Amino acid sequence: RLAASINYLTTHQLQEQVLTEATNKYKAPGNCVSLNVPTVNIPIRGNISPGIRAQELKIQKILKLLTSGITAFARSIGGTDMTEEQQDALALLRNTQYEINCFRKSSIRPSLNPKFAGSCKASA
């Protein structure tokens, strides 16, 4: 049943209403601010091209979905004890989030005025 569910979800996009309900249900907890999806600063947003801005909004949506998934996973564990598999899953998911954030910053950087480029270091 789990494999069938995974296979189905891999090839079928969820309806927007389902995604919205899930992201609203699994917001990052207050004691874990690193799960919040960062937004682009207003001065930077005003200095990127419309194409890059549209790409940025798509990446932000992906990160919001990933964050909600990580939050749901963390809540499903309950308590503080994690199995090795759960710890590995969490580490892999968080690393995916980190990599997407780095990609996001590196895609914005070339379109910025040099005075703002330092704000988009891939490793920051």
ZIJO-V443562 format. One record per pair of residues at least 12 apart in sequence whose C-alpha atoms are under 8 Angstrom apart, sorted by sequence separation. I is the first residue (numbers start at 1). J is the second residue. If there is no record, write none. Layout:
# ZIJO-V443562
i->(I & I)
j->(J & J)
This chain:
# ZIJO-V443562
i->(108 & 109 & 106 & 105 & 106 & 74 & 105 & 106 & 105 & 104 & 102 & 103 & 70 & 102 & 39 & 101 & 102 & 102 & 37 & 70 & 70 & 37 & 37 & 66 & 36 & 37 & 67 & 36 & 66 & 35 & 63 & 63 & 28 & 27 & 28 & 23 & 27 & 59 & 23 & 26 & 29 & 26 & 28 & 27 & 23 & 26 & 59 & 19 & 22 & 26 & 56 & 56 & 52 & 52 & 52 & 48 & 49 & 48 & 47 & 48 & 47 & 47 & 44 & 44)
j->(120 & 121 & 120 & 120 & 121 & 90 & 121 & 122 & 122 & 122 & 121 & 122 & 90 & 122 & 60 & 122 & 123 & 124 & 60 & 93 & 94 & 63 & 64 & 93 & 64 & 67 & 97 & 67 & 97 & 67 & 97 & 100 & 67 & 67 & 68 & 64 & 68 & 100 & 65 & 68 & 71 & 69 & 71 & 71 & 68 & 71 & 104 & 65 & 68 & 72 & 104 & 108 & 107 & 108 & 111 & 108 & 111 & 111 & 111 & 112 & 112 & 113 & 112 & 116)
